[in-house]
Amino acid sequence: MLPPEPGVGLISERRARYSEQLGADALRFRELIGKLGSGERTSTGLSRDEAAEALDRLLQGRVSEAQAAAFLIAHRLRRPEPQELAGLIDSYRRQGPTLLPAGRRVVSFGVPFDGRCRTAPVLPLTALLLASAGLGVVLHGGAPMPVKYGLSNGEALAALGLELRQLDWPAVQARFAACGLALLHQPRHFAAAERLIPIRRQIGKRPPIATLELLWSCCPASDLQVSGFVHAPTEALAWQALEAVGQAEVLMIKGLEGGVDLPISRVAIAAHRRAGQDTPERLLLQARDHGLRGPELELTSLDAWRDDALAALAGEGPLRDSLLWNGGFQLWRAGLATTLTEGLEQAEALLVGGAVERWRQAGSA
């Protein structure tokens, strides 16, 4: 046997001593970071199980802030793969709260948790319209968070008199069963995920968890997952990840600011894959073909948005056409209308007839 090279024993001893000081959890997470951040030639990415394990450890607080930040930024730079996103969804399903279906068709919406900052959101109003039509509607969001710190679903609903952010989870479930609308407010209902917000604030970039937030639903039994996207690669990842976790019906929308609101000022792009379909149905739609073309309403203040939103719920004001366009489209894709024209007519009848406003008033009482 050849004698050891000079210094090998010393270096091995040092490595063993310092590795022991790190501890088993830190050593394991360092391995996971290495699979993402070892460089273009040597990084391998994560398996679905490894991605789920990594996020489990992050959510359980078993990782230092330094390692958490390193993982999040490495995953962003390398960009997630479909099996990794599926693993992240697995972790959120295990670690987060679970909403049970409410005996009706359930539509779950995935939009950026950091909210809207340029255009007035329509989704909170669309949600009320769909709930008044008998659908179960699931929304998600948080407090103002990086990187946009925009207007969130919870803030918008509260401005309309529907303060859902402080309900405990059993109350969320009971309300969902009774009236068909649920809001997961992350600071209140998913504290483990909220723990990562300070780190996300410090790195200043959206990690793949922000993509996860578009795809995950606290109601895994949702009949239809509606998710927004901006870039074509994100859409391709979403299809594969959602198929891997068993989401049979998916509607992807290239919406305003990465959300699900269809624009009325330009072509609306969406794709819908129903259960049993191999490829999604591509949808290119023009609001102007239905007499609804107009500019997107700018978001100026919460008070101004509230006034315009209340007017729209009465079938009036500058948000009316956007609400009709989005509400009619969603009624159609959810199966409550056989054509887009029929969906638009139903949406208008719900607004003009006062059904949506009555639902809002009952919910805010």
Secondary structure, 3 states (H helix, E strand, C coil): CCCCCCCHHHHHHHHHHHHHHHCHHHHHHHHHHHHHHCCCCCCCCCCHHHHHHHHHHHHCCCCCHHHHHHHHHHHHHHCCCHHHHHHHHHHHHHHCCCCCCCCCCEEEEECCCCCECCECCCHHHHHHHHHHCCCEEEEEECCCCCCCCCECHHHHHHHCCCCCCCCCHHHHHHHHHHHCEEEEEHHHHCHHHHCCHHHHHHHCCCCHHHHHHHHCCCCCCCCEEEEECCCHHHHHHHHHHHHHCCCCCEEEECCHHHCCCCCCCCCEEEEEECCCCCCCEEEEECHHHHCCCCCCCECCCHHHHHHHHHHHHCCCCCCHHHHHHHHHHHHHHCCCCCCHHHHHHHHHHHHHCCHHHHHHHHHHC
